Amino acid sequence: MNTMTLICEDEYMQIADIIRSIISNVLVTKRFDSLANMQDKIDVFLSLGCCIEYEELVKLLSSNTIFSIIEYCPIIKRDMLTRLNTLNLGKNIVLLVQPIIGTIKIIIGRGKILFDYIKTIRISLGYEILNNIGYFYKKLLHNAAAEKHEILINYIKDIIGIDLGIKQLDVQLHHNYKFIEVDIEGVQFSKWKKLKYQIAGEIDANQFLVAEICSYIQLVISGNLDKGILTSENIGGEEGFFTYYMGNLIKMLNIQVDIEFINK
């Protein structure tokens, strides 16, 4: 397995430990200046929850020791893509993704490719998973525990709506959903259809986040991705990327993914 370096906030330490037990040659550091002492080339630099600033990303990309960067961060600044796209990234991959929201965006991105026109999207989340991921989005929530459901749901609506250009988007909380369901309704070949992805199983947030991270890593080192700036939408928009990512996710979690394509 290719060497990786991880830099993580305290809430991600348990996740980092699990990844180290799965993947060999993983160095965990909490300081950027530790990279200055690295002698080996770094195939994948994984930032866990740190939300690397633009200037720091440029330094990493210019170091000639790092080939790929995965920034796994709750808050992706919207001017980051614009600024990074001005760089010449002929040899580098930079993947910007968000915990759990990234997988939802991948599924919706796939729906945008399949449908000629999307009428509405409904995202159903279990209370349990929203409570769990709220911990990883604590900087966004500002410790507003009483309001965190509403704040996080509004953030999901906002980030998906802007990034994917979806106007008719509904996010619901349900007691009977163990994990995630995404329903996409629209037009394909002049017919109204509905696509449903339901991810369910006896899993917790940490397990899901580890599976996401490992699936992103596998996709990056597969050699199939184009060099440059990539997001969840890019993965969902390419059938090969989508299939590879979802295949790894399902394999790692041993979960059930029910896909229904319903004619209306």
VODRENVEX-42765 format. One record per residue (C-alpha): residue number from 1; residue in three letters; x, z negated, y negated. Coordinates in nm, 4 decimals, padded with zeros to 6 digits, always signed. Each point is the difference from the previous one (the first is absolute). Example, Ala and Ser with C-alpha at 12.3 -4.5 7.8 and 13.67 -1.06 7.14 Angstrom:
// residues 2
<i=1 | aa=Ala | u=+01.2300 | w=-00.7800 | v=+00.4500>
<i=2 | aa=Ser | u=+00.1370 | w=+00.0660 | v=-00.3440>
***
This chain:
// residues 264
<i=1 | aa=Met | u=+00.0000 | w=+00.0000 | v=+00.0000>
<i=2 | aa=Asn | u=+00.1254 | w=+00.0814 | v=-00.3477>
<i=3 | aa=Thr | u=+00.1357 | w=-00.2831 | v=-00.2131>
<i=4 | aa=Met | u=-00.2385 | w=-00.1412 | v=-00.2578>
<i=5 | aa=Thr | u=+00.0247 | w=-00.2530 | v=-00.2775>
<i=6 | aa=Leu | u=-00.3020 | w=-00.2059 | v=-00.1000>
<i=7 | aa=Ile | u=-00.0465 | w=-00.1960 | v=-00.3150>
<i=8 | aa=Cys | u=-00.3048 | w=-00.2221 | v=-00.0044>
<i=9 | aa=Glu | u=-00.2003 | w=-00.2576 | v=-00.1872>
<i=10 | aa=Asp | u=-00.0547 | w=-00.3336 | v=+00.1763>
<i=11 | aa=Glu | u=-00.3499 | w=+00.0925 | v=+00.1214>
<i=12 | aa=Tyr | u=+00.1501 | w=+00.2940 | v=+00.1907>
<i=13 | aa=Met | u=+00.2674 | w=-00.1979 | v=+00.1854>
<i=14 | aa=Gln | u=-00.2128 | w=-00.0438 | v=+00.3127>
<i=15 | aa=Ile | u=-00.0702 | w=+00.3725 | v=+00.0031>
<i=16 | aa=Ala | u=+00.3709 | w=+00.0735 | v=-00.0415>
<i=17 | aa=Asp | u=+00.0800 | w=-00.2258 | v=+00.2956>
<i=18 | aa=Ile | u=-00.2513 | w=+00.1854 | v=+00.2189>
<i=19 | aa=Ile | u=+00.1484 | w=+00.3362 | v=-00.1002>
<i=20 | aa=Arg | u=+00.3485 | w=-00.1256 | v=+00.0876>
<i=21 | aa=Ser | u=-00.1273 | w=-00.0904 | v=+00.3468>
<i=22 | aa=Ile | u=-00.1358 | w=+00.3534 | v=+00.0454>
<i=23 | aa=Ile | u=+00.2731 | w=+00.2115 | v=-00.1591>
<i=24 | aa=Ser | u=+00.3724 | w=-00.0460 | v=+00.0500>
<i=25 | aa=Asn | u=+00.2609 | w=+00.0243 | v=-00.2756>
<i=26 | aa=Val | u=-00.2154 | w=-00.1571 | v=-00.2688>
<i=27 | aa=Leu | u=+00.1661 | w=-00.1915 | v=-00.2808>
<i=28 | aa=Val | u=-00.2253 | w=-00.2201 | v=-00.2134>
<i=29 | aa=Thr | u=+00.1116 | w=-00.0833 | v=-00.3520>
<i=30 | aa=Lys | u=-00.1778 | w=-00.1472 | v=-00.3008>
<i=31 | aa=Arg | u=+00.2527 | w=+00.1131 | v=-00.2592>
<i=32 | aa=Phe | u=+00.0630 | w=+00.3498 | v=-00.1289>
<i=33 | aa=Asp | u=+00.3637 | w=-00.0782 | v=-00.0731>
<i=34 | aa=Ser | u=+00.0553 | w=-00.0562 | v=+00.3730>
<i=35 | aa=Leu | u=-00.0216 | w=+00.3777 | v=+00.0381>
<i=36 | aa=Ala | u=+00.3260 | w=+00.0387 | v=-00.1906>
<i=37 | aa=Asn | u=+00.1825 | w=-00.1452 | v=+00.2981>
<i=38 | aa=Met | u=-00.1623 | w=+00.2305 | v=+00.2538>
<i=39 | aa=Gln | u=+00.2589 | w=+00.2127 | v=+00.1801>
<i=40 | aa=Asp | u=-00.2331 | w=+00.2080 | v=+00.2167>
<i=41 | aa=Lys | u=-00.2425 | w=+00.2689 | v=-00.1024>
<i=42 | aa=Ile | u=-00.3597 | w=-00.1220 | v=-00.0232>
<i=43 | aa=Asp | u=-00.2503 | w=+00.2398 | v=+00.1546>
<i=44 | aa=Val | u=-00.3094 | w=-00.1883 | v=-00.1167>
<i=45 | aa=Phe | u=-00.0148 | w=-00.2557 | v=-00.2783>
<i=46 | aa=Leu | u=-00.3249 | w=-00.1925 | v=+00.0261>
<i=47 | aa=Ser | u=-00.1153 | w=-00.2062 | v=-00.2945>
<i=48 | aa=Leu | u=-00.2613 | w=-00.2549 | v=+00.1064>
<i=49 | aa=Gly | u=-00.2220 | w=-00.1127 | v=-00.2832>
<i=50 | aa=Cys | u=+00.2661 | w=+00.0246 | v=-00.2687>
<i=51 | aa=Cys | u=-00.1482 | w=+00.2833 | v=-00.2075>
<i=52 | aa=Ile | u=+00.3401 | w=+00.1486 | v=-00.0874>
<i=53 | aa=Glu | u=+00.0275 | w=+00.1108 | v=-00.3608>
<i=54 | aa=Tyr | u=+00.0798 | w=+00.3618 | v=-00.0841>
<i=55 | aa=Glu | u=+00.3549 | w=-00.0717 | v=-00.1179>
<i=56 | aa=Glu | u=+00.0819 | w=-00.1889 | v=+00.3232>
<i=57 | aa=Leu | u=-00.1406 | w=+00.2831 | v=+00.2108>
<i=58 | aa=Val | u=+00.2179 | w=+00.2497 | v=-00.1852>
<i=59 | aa=Lys | u=+00.3084 | w=-00.2158 | v=+00.0675>
<i=60 | aa=Leu | u=-00.0834 | w=-00.0135 | v=+00.3703>
<i=61 | aa=Leu | u=-00.0544 | w=+00.3758 | v=+00.0142>
<i=62 | aa=Ser | u=+00.3286 | w=+00.0622 | v=-00.1816>
<i=63 | aa=Ser | u=+00.2034 | w=-00.2265 | v=+00.2263>
<i=64 | aa=Asn | u=+00.0655 | w=+00.2705 | v=+00.2636>
<i=65 | aa=Thr | u=-00.0453 | w=-00.2664 | v=+00.2689>
<i=66 | aa=Ile | u=-00.3804 | w=+00.0122 | v=+00.0275>
<i=67 | aa=Phe | u=-00.1889 | w=+00.3009 | v=+00.1369>
<i=68 | aa=Ser | u=-00.3593 | w=-00.1263 | v=-00.0075>
<i=69 | aa=Ile | u=-00.1917 | w=-00.2712 | v=-00.1825>
<i=70 | aa=Ile | u=-00.3367 | w=-00.1457 | v=+00.0963>
<i=71 | aa=Glu | u=-00.1496 | w=-00.2135 | v=-00.2742>
<i=72 | aa=Tyr | u=-00.2713 | w=-00.2056 | v=+00.1682>
<i=73 | aa=Cys | u=-00.1536 | w=-00.1735 | v=-00.2971>
<i=74 | aa=Pro | u=-00.3522 | w=-00.1107 | v=-00.1012>
<i=75 | aa=Ile | u=+00.0321 | w=+00.1439 | v=-00.3507>
<i=76 | aa=Ile | u=+00.1404 | w=+00.3504 | v=-00.0485>
<i=77 | aa=Lys | u=+00.0495 | w=+00.0713 | v=-00.3680>
<i=78 | aa=Arg | u=-00.1715 | w=+00.3232 | v=-00.0909>
<i=79 | aa=Asp | u=+00.2789 | w=+00.1308 | v=-00.2214>
<i=80 | aa=Met | u=+00.2478 | w=-00.0350 | v=+00.2875>
<i=81 | aa=Leu | u=-00.0927 | w=+00.3306 | v=+00.1655>
<i=82 | aa=Thr | u=+00.0246 | w=+00.1944 | v=-00.3250>
<i=83 | aa=Arg | u=+00.3414 | w=-00.1417 | v=-00.0811>
<i=84 | aa=Leu | u=+00.1367 | w=+00.0367 | v=+00.3532>
<i=85 | aa=Asn | u=-00.1171 | w=+00.3610 | v=+00.0245>
<i=86 | aa=Thr | u=+00.2482 | w=+00.0908 | v=-00.2733>
<i=87 | aa=Leu | u=+00.2880 | w=-00.0910 | v=+00.2312>
<i=88 | aa=Asn | u=+00.1792 | w=+00.2350 | v=+00.2364>
<i=89 | aa=Leu | u=-00.0750 | w=-00.1519 | v=+00.3405>
<i=90 | aa=Gly | u=+00.1418 | w=+00.2738 | v=+00.2173>
<i=91 | aa=Lys | u=+00.1242 | w=-00.2421 | v=+00.2675>
<i=92 | aa=Asn | u=-00.2275 | w=-00.3023 | v=-00.0496>
<i=93 | aa=Ile | u=-00.3486 | w=-00.1093 | v=+00.1009>
<i=94 | aa=Val | u=-00.1823 | w=-00.2599 | v=-00.2095>
<i=95 | aa=Leu | u=-00.3258 | w=-00.1202 | v=+00.1540>
<i=96 | aa=Leu | u=-00.2264 | w=-00.2178 | v=-00.2170>
<i=97 | aa=Val | u=-00.2739 | w=-00.1777 | v=+00.1975>
<i=98 | aa=Gln | u=-00.2180 | w=-00.3107 | v=-00.0226>
<i=99 | aa=Pro | u=-00.0907 | w=-00.2556 | v=+00.2682>
<i=100 | aa=Ile | u=-00.3211 | w=+00.1019 | v=+00.1839>
<i=101 | aa=Ile | u=-00.1292 | w=+00.1898 | v=-00.3043>
<i=102 | aa=Gly | u=+00.2598 | w=+00.2628 | v=+00.0921>
<i=103 | aa=Thr | u=-00.1582 | w=+00.0624 | v=+00.3406>
<i=104 | aa=Ile | u=-00.3444 | w=+00.0256 | v=-00.1595>
<i=105 | aa=Lys | u=+00.1382 | w=+00.2560 | v=-00.2459>
<i=106 | aa=Ile | u=+00.1563 | w=+00.1943 | v=+00.2887>
<i=107 | aa=Ile | u=-00.3391 | w=+00.0239 | v=+00.1748>
<i=108 | aa=Ile | u=-00.1757 | w=+00.1049 | v=-00.3206>
<i=109 | aa=Gly | u=+00.2770 | w=+00.2513 | v=-00.0712>
<i=110 | aa=Arg | u=-00.0660 | w=+00.1533 | v=+00.3411>
<i=111 | aa=Gly | u=-00.3712 | w=+00.0161 | v=-00.0813>
<i=112 | aa=Lys | u=+00.0738 | w=+00.1859 | v=-00.3227>
<i=113 | aa=Ile | u=+00.1778 | w=+00.2687 | v=+00.2016>
<i=114 | aa=Leu | u=-00.2787 | w=+00.0294 | v=+00.2604>
<i=115 | aa=Phe | u=-00.2891 | w=+00.0160 | v=-00.2463>
<i=116 | aa=Asp | u=-00.0625 | w=+00.2704 | v=-00.2551>
<i=117 | aa=Tyr | u=-00.1823 | w=-00.2544 | v=-00.2131>
<i=118 | aa=Ile | u=-00.0302 | w=-00.3791 | v=+00.0321>
<i=119 | aa=Lys | u=-00.3277 | w=-00.1567 | v=-00.1054>
<i=120 | aa=Thr | u=+00.0755 | w=-00.3651 | v=+00.0606>
<i=121 | aa=Ile | u=+00.2414 | w=-00.2383 | v=+00.1719>
<i=122 | aa=Arg | u=-00.0828 | w=-00.3464 | v=+00.1275>
<i=123 | aa=Ile | u=+00.2714 | w=-00.2480 | v=+00.0946>
<i=124 | aa=Ser | u=-00.1103 | w=-00.3033 | v=+00.2002>
<i=125 | aa=Leu | u=+00.2352 | w=-00.2950 | v=+00.0305>
<i=126 | aa=Gly | u=-00.0386 | w=-00.3254 | v=+00.1882>
<i=127 | aa=Tyr | u=+00.0179 | w=-00.3228 | v=-00.1979>
<i=128 | aa=Glu | u=+00.2815 | w=-00.1166 | v=+00.2237>
<i=129 | aa=Ile | u=+00.2298 | w=+00.2920 | v=-00.0730>
<i=130 | aa=Leu | u=-00.0695 | w=-00.0125 | v=-00.3733>
<i=131 | aa=Asn | u=+00.0869 | w=-00.3693 | v=-00.0033>
<i=132 | aa=Asn | u=+00.3213 | w=+00.0727 | v=+00.1888>
<i=133 | aa=Ile | u=+00.1250 | w=+00.2882 | v=-00.2125>
<i=134 | aa=Gly | u=-00.0867 | w=-00.1906 | v=-00.3161>
<i=135 | aa=Tyr | u=+00.3123 | w=-00.2064 | v=+00.0682>
<i=136 | aa=Phe | u=+00.2188 | w=+00.3105 | v=-00.0227>
<i=137 | aa=Tyr | u=-00.1732 | w=+00.1090 | v=-00.3218>
<i=138 | aa=Lys | u=+00.0476 | w=-00.3385 | v=-00.1660>
<i=139 | aa=Lys | u=+00.1794 | w=+00.1435 | v=-00.3039>
<i=140 | aa=Leu | u=-00.2992 | w=+00.2210 | v=-00.0678>
<i=141 | aa=Leu | u=-00.2484 | w=-00.2818 | v=+00.0554>
<i=142 | aa=His | u=+00.1869 | w=-00.2538 | v=-00.2149>
<i=143 | aa=Asn | u=-00.1117 | w=-00.2784 | v=+00.2338>
<i=144 | aa=Ala | u=-00.3637 | w=+00.0545 | v=-00.0976>
<i=145 | aa=Ala | u=-00.1270 | w=-00.1138 | v=+00.3404>
<i=146 | aa=Ala | u=-00.3645 | w=-00.0240 | v=-00.0994>
<i=147 | aa=Glu | u=-00.0021 | w=+00.3576 | v=-00.1279>
<i=148 | aa=Lys | u=+00.2529 | w=+00.1618 | v=+00.2292>
<i=149 | aa=His | u=-00.2529 | w=+00.1987 | v=+00.2045>
<i=150 | aa=Glu | u=-00.1437 | w=+00.1628 | v=-00.3111>
<i=151 | aa=Ile | u=+00.3440 | w=+00.0569 | v=-00.1565>
<i=152 | aa=Leu | u=+00.1440 | w=+00.1530 | v=+00.3164>
<i=153 | aa=Ile | u=-00.3050 | w=+00.2205 | v=+00.0650>
<i=154 | aa=Asn | u=+00.0108 | w=+00.1289 | v=-00.3582>
<i=155 | aa=Tyr | u=+00.3713 | w=+00.0703 | v=+00.0426>
<i=156 | aa=Ile | u=-00.0638 | w=+00.1934 | v=+00.3224>
<i=157 | aa=Lys | u=-00.2694 | w=+00.2055 | v=-00.1748>
<i=158 | aa=Asp | u=+00.2208 | w=+00.0617 | v=-00.3012>
<i=159 | aa=Ile | u=+00.3176 | w=+00.0984 | v=+00.1848>
<i=160 | aa=Ile | u=-00.1774 | w=+00.2260 | v=+00.2524>
<i=161 | aa=Gly | u=-00.2244 | w=+00.1550 | v=-00.2638>
<i=162 | aa=Ile | u=+00.2883 | w=+00.0914 | v=-00.2294>
<i=163 | aa=Asp | u=+00.2566 | w=+00.0973 | v=+00.2649>
<i=164 | aa=Leu | u=-00.2385 | w=+00.2083 | v=+00.2125>
<i=165 | aa=Gly | u=-00.2456 | w=+00.1124 | v=-00.2669>
<i=166 | aa=Ile | u=-00.2971 | w=-00.1582 | v=+00.1784>
<i=167 | aa=Lys | u=-00.2928 | w=-00.0889 | v=-00.2270>
<i=168 | aa=Gln | u=-00.2686 | w=-00.1020 | v=+00.2512>
<i=169 | aa=Leu | u=+00.1770 | w=-00.2910 | v=+00.1668>
<i=170 | aa=Asp | u=-00.1614 | w=-00.3140 | v=+00.1387>
<i=171 | aa=Val | u=+00.1927 | w=-00.2989 | v=+00.1389>
<i=172 | aa=Gln | u=-00.2029 | w=-00.2531 | v=+00.1961>
<i=173 | aa=Leu | u=+00.0714 | w=-00.3334 | v=+00.1642>
<i=174 | aa=His | u=-00.1564 | w=-00.0794 | v=+00.3365>
<i=175 | aa=His | u=+00.0113 | w=-00.2969 | v=+00.2330>
<i=176 | aa=Asn | u=-00.0484 | w=+00.2206 | v=+00.3064>
<i=177 | aa=Tyr | u=+00.3003 | w=+00.2300 | v=-00.0591>
<i=178 | aa=Lys | u=+00.3175 | w=-00.1244 | v=+00.1629>
<i=179 | aa=Phe | u=+00.2192 | w=+00.2314 | v=-00.1995>
<i=180 | aa=Ile | u=-00.0501 | w=+00.3326 | v=-00.1798>
<i=181 | aa=Glu | u=-00.2554 | w=+00.2798 | v=-00.0027>
<i=182 | aa=Val | u=+00.0170 | w=+00.3122 | v=-00.2166>
<i=183 | aa=Asp | u=-00.3034 | w=+00.2305 | v=-00.0204>
<i=184 | aa=Ile | u=+00.0433 | w=+00.3346 | v=-00.1741>
<i=185 | aa=Glu | u=-00.3025 | w=+00.2195 | v=-00.0656>
<i=186 | aa=Gly | u=+00.0237 | w=+00.3525 | v=-00.1317>
<i=187 | aa=Val | u=-00.0259 | w=+00.3735 | v=+00.0593>
<i=188 | aa=Gln | u=+00.1982 | w=+00.2007 | v=+00.2520>
<i=189 | aa=Phe | u=-00.0730 | w=+00.3697 | v=+00.0554>
<i=190 | aa=Ser | u=-00.3255 | w=-00.0316 | v=-00.2008>
<i=191 | aa=Lys | u=-00.1277 | w=-00.2852 | v=+00.2203>
<i=192 | aa=Trp | u=-00.0359 | w=-00.3686 | v=-00.0873>
<i=193 | aa=Lys | u=+00.2152 | w=-00.2098 | v=+00.2278>
<i=194 | aa=Lys | u=+00.1194 | w=-00.3573 | v=+00.0319>
<i=195 | aa=Leu | u=+00.3417 | w=-00.1134 | v=+00.1220>
<i=196 | aa=Lys | u=+00.0405 | w=-00.3619 | v=+00.1086>
<i=197 | aa=Tyr | u=+00.3211 | w=-00.1855 | v=+00.0815>
<i=198 | aa=Gln | u=-00.0392 | w=-00.3522 | v=+00.1328>
<i=199 | aa=Ile | u=+00.3103 | w=-00.2061 | v=+00.0719>
<i=200 | aa=Ala | u=-00.0890 | w=-00.3069 | v=+00.2031>
<i=201 | aa=Gly | u=+00.1718 | w=-00.2421 | v=+00.2362>
<i=202 | aa=Glu | u=+00.1295 | w=-00.3518 | v=+00.0440>
<i=203 | aa=Ile | u=+00.2712 | w=+00.0276 | v=-00.2624>
<i=204 | aa=Asp | u=+00.0992 | w=-00.1897 | v=-00.3115>
<i=205 | aa=Ala | u=+00.1338 | w=+00.1189 | v=-00.3332>
<i=206 | aa=Asn | u=+00.3658 | w=-00.0580 | v=+00.0922>
<i=207 | aa=Gln | u=-00.0342 | w=+00.2094 | v=+00.3154>
<i=208 | aa=Phe | u=-00.1610 | w=+00.2795 | v=-00.1948>
<i=209 | aa=Leu | u=+00.2623 | w=-00.0076 | v=-00.2762>
<i=210 | aa=Val | u=+00.2840 | w=+00.0107 | v=+00.2550>
<i=211 | aa=Ala | u=-00.1653 | w=+00.2970 | v=+00.1721>
<i=212 | aa=Glu | u=-00.0401 | w=+00.1772 | v=-00.3342>
<i=213 | aa=Ile | u=+00.3625 | w=-00.0559 | v=-00.0969>
<i=214 | aa=Cys | u=+00.1362 | w=+00.1127 | v=+00.3374>
<i=215 | aa=Ser | u=-00.2249 | w=+00.3085 | v=-00.0082>
<i=216 | aa=Tyr | u=+00.1315 | w=+00.0919 | v=-00.3450>
<i=217 | aa=Ile | u=+00.3579 | w=-00.0501 | v=+00.1207>
<i=218 | aa=Gln | u=-00.0571 | w=+00.2201 | v=+00.3056>
<i=219 | aa=Leu | u=-00.1482 | w=+00.2703 | v=-00.2219>
<i=220 | aa=Val | u=+00.2936 | w=-00.0113 | v=-00.2412>
<i=221 | aa=Ile | u=+00.2693 | w=+00.0178 | v=+00.2698>
<i=222 | aa=Ser | u=-00.1872 | w=+00.2682 | v=+00.1972>
<i=223 | aa=Gly | u=+00.1546 | w=+00.2659 | v=-00.2228>
<i=224 | aa=Asn | u=-00.3380 | w=+00.1639 | v=-00.0622>
<i=225 | aa=Leu | u=-00.0575 | w=-00.1217 | v=-00.3553>
<i=226 | aa=Asp | u=+00.1009 | w=+00.2085 | v=-00.2985>
<i=227 | aa=Lys | u=+00.2626 | w=-00.1464 | v=-00.2304>
<i=228 | aa=Gly | u=-00.1381 | w=-00.1425 | v=-00.3213>
<i=229 | aa=Ile | u=-00.2642 | w=-00.2463 | v=-00.1157>
<i=230 | aa=Leu | u=-00.2752 | w=-00.0664 | v=+00.2527>
<i=231 | aa=Thr | u=-00.3112 | w=-00.2165 | v=+00.0010>
<i=232 | aa=Ser | u=-00.2782 | w=-00.0899 | v=+00.2416>
<i=233 | aa=Glu | u=-00.1904 | w=+00.3032 | v=-00.1269>
<i=234 | aa=Asn | u=+00.2814 | w=+00.2312 | v=+00.1133>
<i=235 | aa=Ile | u=-00.0204 | w=-00.1423 | v=+00.3524>
<i=236 | aa=Gly | u=-00.3781 | w=+00.0403 | v=+00.0134>
<i=237 | aa=Gly | u=+00.0187 | w=+00.3516 | v=-00.1416>
<i=238 | aa=Glu | u=+00.2198 | w=+00.1381 | v=+00.2800>
<i=239 | aa=Glu | u=-00.1507 | w=+00.0080 | v=+00.3495>
<i=240 | aa=Gly | u=+00.3356 | w=-00.0465 | v=+00.1715>
<i=241 | aa=Phe | u=+00.0976 | w=-00.2988 | v=-00.2144>
<i=242 | aa=Phe | u=-00.3456 | w=-00.1538 | v=+00.0394>
<i=243 | aa=Thr | u=-00.0022 | w=+00.0387 | v=+00.3786>
<i=244 | aa=Tyr | u=+00.3536 | w=-00.1386 | v=+00.0337>
<i=245 | aa=Tyr | u=-00.0727 | w=-00.3012 | v=-00.2210>
<i=246 | aa=Met | u=-00.3357 | w=-00.0879 | v=+00.1562>
<i=247 | aa=Gly | u=+00.1393 | w=+00.0540 | v=+00.3506>
<i=248 | aa=Asn | u=+00.2792 | w=-00.2509 | v=-00.0619>
<i=249 | aa=Leu | u=-00.2406 | w=-00.2448 | v=-00.1644>
<i=250 | aa=Ile | u=-00.2415 | w=+00.0046 | v=+00.2925>
<i=251 | aa=Lys | u=+00.2808 | w=-00.0246 | v=+00.2553>
<i=252 | aa=Met | u=+00.1502 | w=-00.3056 | v=-00.1676>
<i=253 | aa=Leu | u=-00.3252 | w=-00.1872 | v=-00.0508>
<i=254 | aa=Asn | u=-00.1784 | w=+00.0966 | v=+00.3204>
<i=255 | aa=Ile | u=-00.3185 | w=+00.0143 | v=-00.2047>
<i=256 | aa=Gln | u=-00.3107 | w=+00.2080 | v=+00.0279>
<i=257 | aa=Val | u=-00.0458 | w=+00.2796 | v=-00.2508>
<i=258 | aa=Asp | u=-00.3480 | w=+00.1518 | v=+00.0161>
<i=259 | aa=Ile | u=-00.0226 | w=+00.3390 | v=-00.1659>
<i=260 | aa=Glu | u=-00.3431 | w=+00.1545 | v=-00.0446>
<i=261 | aa=Phe | u=-00.0619 | w=+00.3402 | v=-00.1536>
<i=262 | aa=Ile | u=-00.3767 | w=+00.0007 | v=-00.0564>
<i=263 | aa=Asn | u=-00.1966 | w=+00.3116 | v=-00.0962>
<i=264 | aa=Lys | u=-00.2832 | w=-00.0641 | v=-00.2428>
***
